[in-house]
Amino acid sequence: ATHEGGRRTSQRASSMKGALFPLLFLLIRSASFACDCDPDPGLIPALTRYDLIFRGTVKDTLIDGREGAAKFAIQKIFKGEAGQEITVKYDAASDCLLSFAPGEEWIMYVNIDPYKRANVHFCGHSRKRITERKNDIYLSTRGFSFDTEDSLLSSHLSVTTPNAVPSQ
């Protein structure tokens, strides 16, 4: 009877494992796909997707509920028009959020909504300058450095300086 009871126990444990594995697989699968983005068409084809492309430094950030706002001092404009400063809105609550901190330098790819608000998304092309090559996640996904991207943008677009009047 003990042998039979032992087999039943291991059969129960085995069936519980069998039920847990699909559940665990679904949880891992949904977590791994939480931030899936469309395939990157490459830098040059993607340029038409954005209203404003600039290089700037984060001056300040504010998170209000699910929305974040990063205020940038603009050094160089590759596409579009802007003042010397701009506030960019972003998702600050989902698994696919961007994170900004004062002093960071970014190349920002921004869309302007009908209310003239600048918005940026996790799946966009915006990238932060990361000084150590081994830590530069953008280098592995894009195939080139921050400075190379700046040079590519400069060679394909008309570089301008910000307007004297701050905007947005």
Secondary structure, DSSP 4 states (H G I P E B T S, - for coil): -HHHHHHHHHHHHHHHHHHHHHHHHHHHHHHHTTT--PPP--HHHHGGG-SEEEEEEEEEEEEETTEEEEEEEEEEEEES---SEEEEEEE-SSTT-----TT-EEEEEEEE-TTS-EE--TTSS-EE--SSGGG-HHHHHHSS-HHHHHHHHHHHS--BPPPSS---
